[in-house]
Each structure stands twice: as C-alpha cells, then as structure tokens.
C-alpha cells in the first residue's frame, strides 16, 4: 500500500515536471518568434522569409519526431522484448521514452500549426 502511494506520488511529480518543461518550451518558442519578428524589422518580405524558414524548421522537427515515435513503437511491438526481466525493464524505459516523444511531437505539431497560421497571415497582408 505504501509502495503504491509512493509510486503514485512519483508519477504525479513526473507529470508535474513534464508539464513545467512543456510550459518552458512554449515560452521559449514564443520568445524566439518575437525575436524573429523583431529581427526582420518592418520589411514584410523579410518577415515572410523568416516565417517561412520557421515553418520549414517546424515541419522538419515534426517529421523527425514522427520517425522517433514510429521507431519506439516498433521496438515495443517486438514480442521477444517481454521474454526476460531485463527486456521488461527495457520495455518500461522505452514506454517512458515513447510518452516523452509523443509529448514532444504534440508540442512540435502545435508549433508547426502556429507557424503555418503566421505565414498565412503574412501572405494575406
């Protein structure tokens, strides 16, 4: 019972830590976006080029993370992984890595969507 409570507390702390890290990454992306916008000055063409580069970078990040998620999923789908105690421990670590990769992918997809909207807005000017 005490062990279960400790595990639940650890999981809650880990979830809080992941949420805090996600918030920090979001603030960093927003700060970088403002810096890019200010660095482009008032020239609409420079702003558009900077925004298109940010969009391309976001697309590349999404593609890379999708490959990472697919690779981790493929490793976890291997039934022989679960045959030994060491394999089970490895599966647990891979499961955590998969959760982290999925969270990073979700963040990257959000960033990609925001970059797409910004490029669309600049093109509409």
GROMACS elastic network, one bead per residue, 0.5 to 0.9 nm:
[ bonds ]
;  ai    aj funct       b0    kb
    1     4     6  0.51087   500
    1     5     6  0.63295   500
    1     6     6  0.86580   500
    2     5     6  0.50686   500
    2     6     6  0.61583   500
    2     7     6  0.86136   500
    3     6     6  0.50521   500
    3     7     6  0.61846   500
    3     8     6  0.86305   500
    4     7     6  0.50336   500
    4     8     6  0.61496   500
    4     9     6  0.85429   500
    5     8     6  0.50679   500
    5     9     6  0.60998   500
    5    10     6  0.85646   500
    6     9     6  0.50248   500
    6    10     6  0.61214   500
    6    11     6  0.85697   500
    7    10     6  0.50248   500
    7    11     6  0.61077   500
    7    12     6  0.85458   500
    8    11     6  0.50339   500
    8    12     6  0.61070   500
    8    13     6  0.85790   500
    9    12     6  0.50498   500
    9    13     6  0.61524   500
    9    14     6  0.85408   500
   10    13     6  0.50716   500
   10    14     6  0.60760   500
   10    15     6  0.85503   500
   11    15     6  0.60872   500
   11    16     6  0.85461   500
   12    15     6  0.50592   500
   12    16     6  0.61405   500
   12    17     6  0.85285   500
   13    16     6  0.50327   500
   13    17     6  0.60587   500
   13    18     6  0.85951   500
   14    18     6  0.61390   500
   14    19     6  0.85682   500
   15    18     6  0.50953   500
   15    19     6  0.61579   500
   15    20     6  0.85999   500
   16    19     6  0.50835   500
   16    20     6  0.61536   500
   16    21     6  0.85896   500
   17    20     6  0.50834   500
   17    21     6  0.61412   500
   17    22     6  0.85583   500
   18    21     6  0.50363   500
   18    22     6  0.60732   500
   18    23     6  0.86113   500
   18   100     6  0.83420   500
   18   103     6  0.87483   500
   19    22     6  0.50065   500
   19    23     6  0.62229   500
   19    24     6  0.86650   500
   20    23     6  0.50752   500
   20    24     6  0.62359   500
   20    25     6  0.86915   500
   21    24     6  0.50422   500
   21    25     6  0.62079   500
   21    26     6  0.85953   500
   22    25     6  0.51298   500
   22    26     6  0.61772   500
   22    27     6  0.87068   500
   22   103     6  0.83313   500
   22   104     6  0.82428   500
   22   107     6  0.76348   500
   23    26     6  0.50323   500
   23    27     6  0.62223   500
   23    28     6  0.85968   500
   24    27     6  0.51603   500
   24    28     6  0.61742   500
   24    29     6  0.86678   500
   25    28     6  0.50218   500
   25    29     6  0.61713   500
   25    30     6  0.86203   500
   25   107     6  0.84908   500
   26    29     6  0.51266   500
   26    30     6  0.62133   500
   26    31     6  0.85962   500
   26   107     6  0.79305   500
   26   111     6  0.85232   500
   27    30     6  0.50685   500
   27    31     6  0.60845   500
   27    32     6  0.85651   500
   28    31     6  0.50370   500
   28    32     6  0.60999   500
   28    33     6  0.85358   500
   29    32     6  0.50492   500
   29    33     6  0.60866   500
   29    34     6  0.86521   500
   29   111     6  0.78314   500
   30    33     6  0.50298   500
   30    34     6  0.62696   500
   30    35     6  0.86036   500
   31    34     6  0.51671   500
   31    35     6  0.61767   500
   31    36     6  0.86671   500
   32    36     6  0.61252   500
   32    37     6  0.85559   500
   33    36     6  0.51137   500
   33    37     6  0.61681   500
   33    38     6  0.86031   500
   33    51     6  0.85949   500
   33    54     6  0.84538   500
   34    37     6  0.50414   500
   34    38     6  0.60788   500
   34    39     6  0.83864   500
   35    38     6  0.51131   500
   35    39     6  0.58498   500
   35    40     6  0.85236   500
   36    40     6  0.61868   500
   36    41     6  0.88194   500
   36    47     6  0.78082   500
   36    50     6  0.66978   500
   36    51     6  0.79294   500
   36    54     6  0.88745   500
   37    40     6  0.53670   500
   37    41     6  0.68183   500
   37    42     6  0.86460   500
   37    46     6  0.89854   500
   37    47     6  0.62307   500
   37    50     6  0.77253   500
   37    51     6  0.81270   500
   38    41     6  0.52273   500
   38    42     6  0.79727   500
   38    47     6  0.86680   500
   39    42     6  0.88786   500
   39    46     6  0.88666   500
   39    47     6  0.83739   500
   39    50     6  0.89800   500
   40    43     6  0.64197   500
   40    44     6  0.79720   500
   40    45     6  0.85557   500
   40    46     6  0.52837   500
   40    47     6  0.51050   500
   40    48     6  0.87094   500
   40    49     6  0.88035   500
   40    50     6  0.71342   500
   41    44     6  0.81715   500
   41    46     6  0.76291   500
   41    47     6  0.73803   500
   42    45     6  0.89013   500
   42    46     6  0.80916   500
   42    47     6  0.76197   500
   43    46     6  0.53628   500
   43    47     6  0.62956   500
   43    48     6  0.87225   500
   44    48     6  0.60716   500
   44    49     6  0.85951   500
   44   122     6  0.75407   500
   44   125     6  0.86250   500
   45    48     6  0.50703   500
   45    49     6  0.61575   500
   45    50     6  0.85601   500
   45   122     6  0.89811   500
   46    49     6  0.51006   500
   46    50     6  0.60783   500
   46    51     6  0.84557   500
   47    50     6  0.51497   500
   47    51     6  0.60393   500
   47    52     6  0.85335   500
   47   119     6  0.89675   500
   47   122     6  0.77108   500
   48    51     6  0.50031   500
   48    52     6  0.60049   500
   48    53     6  0.85182   500
   48   118     6  0.88284   500
   48   119     6  0.64972   500
   48   122     6  0.61233   500
   48   123     6  0.73223   500
   49    52     6  0.50774   500
   49    53     6  0.61556   500
   49    54     6  0.86018   500
   49   119     6  0.89381   500
   50    53     6  0.51263   500
   50    54     6  0.62310   500
   50    55     6  0.86256   500
   51    54     6  0.50080   500
   51    55     6  0.61275   500
   51    56     6  0.86523   500
   51   115     6  0.67894   500
   51   116     6  0.84341   500
   51   118     6  0.69557   500
   51   119     6  0.57335   500
   51   122     6  0.83383   500
   52    56     6  0.61737   500
   52    57     6  0.85700   500
   52   115     6  0.78730   500
   52   116     6  0.82566   500
   52   118     6  0.89368   500
   52   119     6  0.63130   500
   53    56     6  0.50604   500
   53    57     6  0.61401   500
   53    58     6  0.85460   500
   54    57     6  0.50458   500
   54    58     6  0.61188   500
   54    59     6  0.86339   500
   54   112     6  0.84638   500
   54   115     6  0.65983   500
   55    58     6  0.50492   500
   55    59     6  0.61818   500
   55    60     6  0.86364   500
   55   111     6  0.85273   500
   55   112     6  0.61964   500
   55   113     6  0.85610   500
   55   114     6  0.86147   500
   55   115     6  0.51118   500
   55   116     6  0.62049   500
   55   118     6  0.88577   500
   55   119     6  0.76855   500
   56    59     6  0.50756   500
   56    60     6  0.62135   500
   56    61     6  0.86318   500
   56   112     6  0.85246   500
   56   115     6  0.88613   500
   57    60     6  0.51307   500
   57    61     6  0.61985   500
   57    62     6  0.87053   500
   57   112     6  0.84817   500
   58    61     6  0.50534   500
   58    62     6  0.62269   500
   58    63     6  0.86664   500
   58   108     6  0.65902   500
   58   109     6  0.77325   500
   58   111     6  0.65275   500
   58   113     6  0.87190   500
   58   115     6  0.74839   500
   59    62     6  0.51473   500
   59    63     6  0.62307   500
   59    64     6  0.86429   500
   59   108     6  0.82724   500
   59   109     6  0.81579   500
   59   112     6  0.61839   500
   60    63     6  0.51054   500
   60    64     6  0.61299   500
   60    65     6  0.85850   500
   61    64     6  0.51184   500
   61    65     6  0.61281   500
   61    66     6  0.85257   500
   61   105     6  0.82433   500
   61   108     6  0.66269   500
   61   109     6  0.87022   500
   61   112     6  0.87123   500
   62    65     6  0.51583   500
   62    66     6  0.60291   500
   62    67     6  0.86326   500
   62   104     6  0.88858   500
   62   105     6  0.61740   500
   62   106     6  0.86711   500
   62   108     6  0.56709   500
   62   109     6  0.62174   500
   62   112     6  0.76749   500
   63    66     6  0.50875   500
   63    67     6  0.63180   500
   63    68     6  0.86951   500
   63   105     6  0.89311   500
   64    67     6  0.52270   500
   64    68     6  0.63254   500
   64    69     6  0.88110   500
   64   105     6  0.89511   500
   65    69     6  0.61472   500
   65    70     6  0.85215   500
   65   101     6  0.67450   500
   65   102     6  0.79526   500
   65   104     6  0.73838   500
   65   105     6  0.56454   500
   65   108     6  0.82051   500
   66    69     6  0.51192   500
   66    70     6  0.61355   500
   66    71     6  0.85848   500
   66   101     6  0.84764   500
   66   102     6  0.83672   500
   66   105     6  0.68825   500
   67    70     6  0.50518   500
   67    71     6  0.61093   500
   67    72     6  0.86478   500
   68    71     6  0.51215   500
   68    72     6  0.62347   500
   68    73     6  0.85386   500
   68    98     6  0.83513   500
   68   101     6  0.70977   500
   69    72     6  0.52149   500
   69    73     6  0.60430   500
   69    74     6  0.85525   500
   69    97     6  0.88496   500
   69    98     6  0.61674   500
   69    99     6  0.88216   500
   69   101     6  0.60619   500
   69   102     6  0.66165   500
   69   105     6  0.82898   500
   70    73     6  0.50627   500
   70    74     6  0.61040   500
   70    75     6  0.86858   500
   71    74     6  0.51156   500
   71    75     6  0.63295   500
   71    76     6  0.87327   500
   72    75     6  0.51215   500
   72    76     6  0.62635   500
   72    77     6  0.86333   500
   72    94     6  0.65909   500
   72    95     6  0.79556   500
   72    97     6  0.76769   500
   72    98     6  0.60090   500
   72   101     6  0.87879   500
   73    76     6  0.50877   500
   73    77     6  0.61137   500
   73    78     6  0.89133   500
   73    94     6  0.85414   500
   73    95     6  0.84956   500
   73    98     6  0.72141   500
   74    77     6  0.50311   500
   74    78     6  0.66730   500
   75    78     6  0.55108   500
   75    79     6  0.89353   500
   75    81     6  0.79214   500
   75    91     6  0.83142   500
   75    94     6  0.79150   500
   76    79     6  0.76461   500
   76    81     6  0.72452   500
   76    82     6  0.88853   500
   76    91     6  0.63344   500
   76    94     6  0.70256   500
   76    95     6  0.74485   500
   77    80     6  0.88701   500
   77    81     6  0.82486   500
   78    81     6  0.57218   500
   78    82     6  0.80507   500
   79    82     6  0.59443   500
   79    83     6  0.75280   500
   80    83     6  0.53497   500
   80    84     6  0.82372   500
   80    87     6  0.80111   500
   81    84     6  0.71771   500
   81    86     6  0.85862   500
   81    88     6  0.66738   500
   81    90     6  0.78045   500
   81    91     6  0.68377   500
   82    85     6  0.74140   500
   82    86     6  0.83675   500
   82    87     6  0.52721   500
   82    88     6  0.50617   500
   82    89     6  0.87235   500
   82    90     6  0.87401   500
   82    91     6  0.72132   500
   83    86     6  0.85207   500
   83    87     6  0.64509   500
   83    88     6  0.73747   500
   84    88     6  0.62564   500
   84    89     6  0.87187   500
   85    88     6  0.50060   500
   85    89     6  0.63132   500
   85    90     6  0.85920   500
   86    89     6  0.50908   500
   86    90     6  0.61430   500
   86    91     6  0.85399   500
   87    91     6  0.60129   500
   87    92     6  0.85813   500
   88    92     6  0.62568   500
   88    93     6  0.87150   500
   89    92     6  0.50813   500
   89    93     6  0.63723   500
   89    94     6  0.86189   500
   90    93     6  0.50698   500
   90    94     6  0.60708   500
   90    95     6  0.84632   500
   91    95     6  0.59382   500
   91    96     6  0.85890   500
   92    96     6  0.63370   500
   92    97     6  0.86294   500
   93    96     6  0.51688   500
   93    97     6  0.61890   500
   93    98     6  0.85385   500
   94    98     6  0.59658   500
   94    99     6  0.85622   500
   95    99     6  0.62391   500
   95   100     6  0.86591   500
   96    99     6  0.50515   500
   96   100     6  0.62306   500
   96   101     6  0.85320   500
   97   100     6  0.50628   500
   97   101     6  0.60177   500
   97   102     6  0.85248   500
   98   102     6  0.60477   500
   98   103     6  0.85669   500
   99   102     6  0.51365   500
   99   103     6  0.62788   500
   99   104     6  0.86797   500
  100   103     6  0.51221   500
  100   104     6  0.62039   500
  100   105     6  0.85472   500
  101   104     6  0.50187   500
  101   105     6  0.60197   500
  101   106     6  0.85425   500
  102   106     6  0.61105   500
  102   107     6  0.86228   500
  103   106     6  0.50358   500
  103   107     6  0.62844   500
  103   108     6  0.85870   500
  104   107     6  0.50699   500
  104   108     6  0.60788   500
  104   109     6  0.85669   500
  105   109     6  0.60326   500
  105   110     6  0.85127   500
  106   109     6  0.51493   500
  106   110     6  0.62712   500
  106   111     6  0.86797   500
  107   110     6  0.50994   500
  107   111     6  0.62261   500
  107   112     6  0.86127   500
  108   112     6  0.60415   500
  108   113     6  0.85631   500
  109   113     6  0.61278   500
  109   114     6  0.85653   500
  110   113     6  0.51295   500
  110   114     6  0.62221   500
  110   115     6  0.86048   500
  111   114     6  0.50985   500
  111   115     6  0.61074   500
  111   116     6  0.85744   500
  112   115     6  0.50507   500
  112   116     6  0.61189   500
  112   117     6  0.86336   500
  113   116     6  0.50425   500
  113   117     6  0.62111   500
  113   118     6  0.86146   500
  114   117     6  0.51281   500
  114   118     6  0.61819   500
  114   119     6  0.87000   500
  115   118     6  0.50626   500
  115   119     6  0.62093   500
  115   120     6  0.85839   500
  116   119     6  0.52021   500
  116   120     6  0.61605   500
  116   121     6  0.85766   500
  117   120     6  0.50565   500
  117   121     6  0.61006   500
  117   122     6  0.86546   500
  118   121     6  0.50332   500
  118   122     6  0.62189   500
  118   123     6  0.86319   500
  119   122     6  0.50992   500
  119   123     6  0.61394   500
  119   124     6  0.85906   500
  120   123     6  0.51185   500
  120   124     6  0.61715   500
  120   125     6  0.89030   500
  121   124     6  0.51423   500
  121   125     6  0.66402   500
  122   125     6  0.54044   500
